[in-house]
Every structure is written in structure tokens, then in C-alpha cells.
Amino acid sequence: MTATDLSEETGHRVAGPERMRSTGWPWRYVRWAAFGAYTVGLLVFILLVGVPTDRLGIYAGILVFLSIATLGRGWAAWWQMMLDWLPFQAILLAYDYSRGYASPYSDAQVLTKTYPIFDVHNALGLPLHVMSPIHFDLWFGRLFGGNGEMPTIWVQEHFHPGTSIPLIGVFVSLVYCSHFLVMPTVAVVLWIRNRPRFLIWMRMVIALAVAGVATYFLYPMAPPWLADNGGVFPWPAVGRYTSEGFDLIGLHMVGGMLSQGQYLVNPVAAMPSLHTAYATLAAGFFWFGKSWWQKALLACYPFAMGFSLLYGGEHYVVDEIAGALYALTIIAIWRLLRRRRVRRGLVVSPDPAW
């Protein structure tokens, strides 16, 4: 049963009218027409304004999309959709707005993008960590035969050797931007096709967000591009190439509906890498019960994200590893809790994909 189908206590589907009362048009055609208009409008927005990356703008678009999906199914179906989505959206928005309070920088510094890295402390009095991730990545480079060269530098030297934007920059920008789109897209598909799995997915997403922002408070850490701006990054200099690939295809990323003040921006939210964490969570969530080639395809996503973050100068290897471990820990806890429910007989005929 999909989330857009309502059931009575007897288990029978409550079907809405097949046609509009006023015009007699079939509701399914009305929905498809509305989806077509929605798609055209979204493409025009992306071409003229940019790819949305703020959660408020993305979820506003999701609510419009899901409202179209419930057309003709009655107000009860629409209200169920709102009850399913609004609590999760509220929590995730709270995460976005609390993340900035973990930043050690003032509103004025955020506005002018002035980010000192020495003698900097956050609201808890905890210092900004700058050299520890560099030392780890130097060790990591030596461990894998890189002659002590940091992975970030090695990737940029080999894939972005000059000042011109290479074609691979488009791939990097698309993968990086997917962080803002994959999680809500998975949620939409699951809500339409399998509401119980939607609820599991959103709880895992929220758990990961809470773990991430807690770590940002307890362990503020400068990413590679910020350490380079502070003059402590090992030679040669590291560039920040995350979004430049969009310049080759005439697109850009847009923050969206609200000015992003200190409450949203935290330039030292580097440990863990939630880009890597959510990519790993998406792959791990669908991992179980899949064939070997499907698992190989799923594994490509977090590895592609990790490469893109190194290429773009956004993260060290150490915080990418931490992000992956955060996600894998949440997945392991989910699987453990499910096994206990199966043993207690609370889950009948367990699906291996769960």
C-alpha cells in the first residue's frame, strides 16, 4: 500500500473519485498535467536562478509535488501527507538553523567572509582544530605510498593541474550538489511507494543530522580551503573548486529563500563530512537484499562523493572517514533493532531488504 492510498480499519482501500466533478476529467490526467507543468517550472527555475541547495526551498518544492500526487484523493490524503512530512521538516530545519550556532564566527565575520583560524573558540570555549586533520592526512598519504603528499593536494594536482576548468569539474559539481537532492528525493519515492520505509529513512536522516551538529559543537575543525586561507596548509596551495563545474554548463547553486546569516553558515562544520555521511547512508539503506552488481553501483556514490570533496578542497580524508563511520553506525543500529523485533515476533516475514 502506498502512502497516497488510505485504508479503512478493515484494510480495504478508500478510493477517491475517478473524475473531477466540475469538468468530468479523469483525475489521473489532471495529475499528470500538473506534474508536467511542475517539471517545466522547475527546469526554468534551475536554468534562470540556479540549483536550489537550501532545505526550506527544497521542501517547499516537495510539498507542492506531493500535493499534486494527492489531487483527487481527498483532503484526508493531503492531510496525511502533511502530518508525515511536516514534523520531519521542522526537525531538519531546526538542524539547519542550529548548525550555525556551532560556528565560532560572528555575524559580521560571516557577512564579510573573514575567518581567522588562530586563537578561535566557539560558544562552548572549545578551540578550532586546524593542524590535527592535516597531520592525519599526511600520515594517510605516506601509508598509501604518496610520498607524504596529502590526498587533497594529490587529487587537485592530477585532476585540476591548471587554472582552466577541466571537464571533470562538471561531474564534481553535480555529485557535490546531489547531497542536497538525493536525501529528499529518496524520501519522496519511499513515501509514495512504501510509507513504513519512509519513516525509517527519515528517522535515520534525523539521527545523522543530530550526531553531526553535536560533533560540530564539540570538535570545530577548519576544512582544507580555510586552512589554506590561514597560511598553514602544506604547499602547494589548495583551491576550492566545488561549484566551478557549473560554469561550464551555465548553471550555479543558489542558497534560496532566506539570507544565509550566521544561523545557517558554519564554515568549520567539517568533522564529520555529512556529504560523505549521507551518501553512505543512501547506499547502505538500499544495500541489503541486492545483487552484487547493484551493490557495486550503490558503493560508487559515496566514493564519488569522497573524490569530489577532495577535488573541491572541502574536506580531508579523516572527516570523510568519520562521516562514513557515522552513517554505518546508524545503519548497524537499525539492523540490530530490526533483528530484535523479528525475534520477538513483532515483524512477520521479514524482508531481507529491510
N, C-alpha and C positions, 0 to 999 in steps of 0.2 A: 504493500500500500504506500503510495506517495504522500508527501505532506500536503499536496493540494487536494487530496481526497479526504473527505470527512466521513467518519463511520459512526453509526449508532451503537448503543450498547450491545445490540445483537450481532454486530460485526458486518452488517450489510452497508454497502456504500450508499451515501446520501448524494444522489446525483442532482446537479443543478439543471436548469432549463437548457435545452439544446439550442434554442434560438432566442434572439433578442425580442422582447415583447413589442417594442415600438416599430421595428423595421422588419422583423422576421428573418434577419440574417443569422446564419449559424455562428454560435459563439466562437468556435474554433477558428473560423476565418477571421473574425474580429481580432482574436488574439494574435494570429499570425500577421495580420496587417499592422497591429500595434507594435509587435516585435520588429517588423521591418522598418517602421518609422523610427523606433528606438535605436536600431543599429545604425541607420543613416545619420541620425543626430549625433550618436557617439563618435562615429568616424569623422564627421565635420568638426566636432569639438576637438578631437585629437589633432587634426590637421591644422586648425586655426589657433588653438590655445596650447595644446600640449598633452602629454600623457599624464593623467592625474596620479598623484602619489600621496595625497593626504587622505586619511581614513574617513574624515567627515564627507568629503566629496565622493569617495568611492562608495560608501554605504548609502549615500543619498541615491546614487545611481542604482544600487542593488535593490533598494526599496521600490523604486519605480519599476524595475524589471520584474520583481516578484509580484507587485500589484497587477501588472499585466498578466502574469501567469494565473492569477486568481480571478480574472474577469469572467463573469458568467457563473461563478461557483458560489456566489452569495457572500454577504457580509461576514458570515461566520468563518469562511475560509480565509478571508482577508484578515480578520481579527486574529485568527490562529497564527498566521504568518507574522503579524506584528508582535504577538506575545513570544513567539520563538526567537525573533531576531533582536528586538529592542533591548532586552537585558544584556545580551552578549555585546551588542554595540556600545551600550553605556559603559560596560566594564572595559572594553578595549579603548574607548575614547578616554576614560579615566587613566588608563595606562599611558596613552599618548601625552596627556597633559601633566601627568606626574613625572614622566621621564625627564622633562626639562628641569624640574626642581632638584634632580641629582647632579645638575651641572654646577661647576664651581665658578661660573662666569655670570656677571651681572647683565641686566637688560641692555645697558649701554655697550658693553663689550660684544654682546651678541649682535646688536644693531650694526656696529662698525666692524664686526668680524675680527676683533682684537683678542687673541687668545694666548696670553703668556703661559709658559709651561713650568717656570721655576717659582718655588715658594707659593704654590697654588693649593688651596684646600677647599673642600666642599662644605655644605652646611653641617655635616657631622664632624668636621675638623679633620677629615681624612685627606692625606696628600695625594696629588696627582702622580700616578706611576708613569714614568717615561722610559727609563733605561731597562727595566726588567724584561719587557717583551722583546726588546732589541737583543738582549743577551740570549734569550731563549732561541730566537730565530737565527742568530749567528751560530749557536750550537747545533741547531737543526740543519743548517746549511752544511756545516762540517760533517755531520752524521751521514748525510747523503751525498758526500763527495763533491760538494760545491765549493771547495777551497775557502771555506769560511764566508762565502758570499751569501747575503740574505736572500731568501726566496723572492721577496718583493722586488729587489733590485734585479735579480736574475731574470724574472719574468718580464720586467719592463725593458731590460737591455735586449732581450731576444725577440720580443713581440712588438715593442714600440721604440725602435732604436733612434728615430729621428724626430723632428718637430712636426712633420706631416702626420695626419691621422690615418693609420692603416685600416684596411677593410675589416680586420678582425675587431676593430673598435665598435662596429655596429652590433656584432654578436655580444660583446661585453656589455654594452649599454642595454640591450634587450634582456639579457639574463639578469643584470642588476635590477632593472625596472620590474621584472617578473615578481620580485619579492613583494611588491605592493599589490599584485593582482592575483597570484596563484592562491593564496590563502582564502580570500573571499570567493574566488571562483569555485574552489573545491567545496566551500560551504554551500554555495548556491546549488551546485549539482547534487550534493548529498541531501539538501533539504527537499528538493523536488523528487528525488528517486528513493531516498532511504532516510527518513527522519531520525530513527534511533542512532544511526551512524553520524548524522549531522550533529546531534547533541554530544556525542563522544568527541568528535573532531573539535568542536568549539571549546569544550572543556579543556582539551589538551592545548589548544592555542592560547587560552587564557592562562593556564598553568605556566606555560613557557614565557609568556609576557611578564607575569608576576616575578618569576625567577630571574628574568633578565633585568628588570628595573631594580630589583633588590641588589643585584650584583653591581649595577651602575652606582648605587649609593655607597656600597661597601668597598668597591675597588675601581675608582675612577682611573681611566687609563688613556693616554694620548695615542691616537692612531698614527700610522706612518706619515701621512701628509702633514699632521700637526707637529710631530717630532721634527720633521724636515724644516718646517717653518721656524721652529725654535733653534735650529742650527745644531742639533745633536744627532741627526740621522747619519749613519755611516755613508761616506762618499761612494758612488755618485748620488746626486740629488734624486729624490723620488717625485714623480709627477702625480697629479690627481686627474685621472683620465676616465672617470666613471661614466660621464654622460656625453663625452665629446663625440662618440659614435653616432649619436642622433643628428649631429651637424651634417653628416654625410647624406642623410636621407631627409633633411628638412624638418626634423621633429625636435622636441625638447621636453623635459619633465617640468611639470607645474605643481607648485605646492597647493594651490587651490583656493578654497573658500575663505580662509582666515589668514591674517598676517601671522607669520610664524615667529612669535616672540620667544622669550626665554622658556616659557611654559611648554614649548614644543621642541626647541632646538637644544640638543646636548652634544656638542662636538666631541666629548670624551666618552660617549656611550660605545665603547669599543670592546669591552670584555663582559660577556661573550659576544661573538658575532651573531646577532639574531638573524641576519641574512642567511648565514650558513645553517643556523638552528632550524629556521622554518623550512628551508629547502630539504634538510634531513628529515624533519617531521613529515613533510608531504610524501617523501619517498618511503619512509618507514611505515606510514599509516596504511599504504596500499601494498606493502611488501608481502604480507603473509597470504599464502594460497596461490601465489602467482608462479608461472613457469620461469625457467632460468633466463630466457631472453627478455621477458617482461621485467624481471628483477634487474637485469643489466641496464635496461633503458631507464628504470627508476633511479638507479645509482648514478647515472650520468648527470642528473640535475644538481645534486649537492656538490659534485666535483666541478661541474661547470661554474657554479656559483662561487666556489672557493677560488678557482682560477681567476674569475672576473674581479673578485675583491682584491687579489694580489696585483693584478694588472692595473686596477684603478687606484692603487695606493690607499685603499680604505681600511684594510685590516692586515694584521700579522697572521702567520700560521698558528701561533699559540691561541689567539682568540677564535680562530676558525675551528680549531680542535675542541676548544671549550664549548663553542656553540653546538657542534655535532654531539658532544657528550651530554649536554643538557637535553637535547631532543631525544637521544637514545635512552636516557634515563627515564624520561616521561613515558616513552613507548613501552619500556620494560615494566614499569609500574602498572600501566594499563593492561598489559598482557597477564601480569601476575594476578591482578584483581579479577580479571575475567576468568582465569583458571579456577580461582576460588569460588566464583559464582557457579561455574559449571559443576564443580564437585559437590556443592550444596544443592544442586538441582534447581537453581534459580534461572538457569539458561537451558532451554531444551534444544537438542540437535544443534550444537554449536557449529557455526560456520567457520572453517579454517581461516577465512579472510579476516575474521574479527580477532 
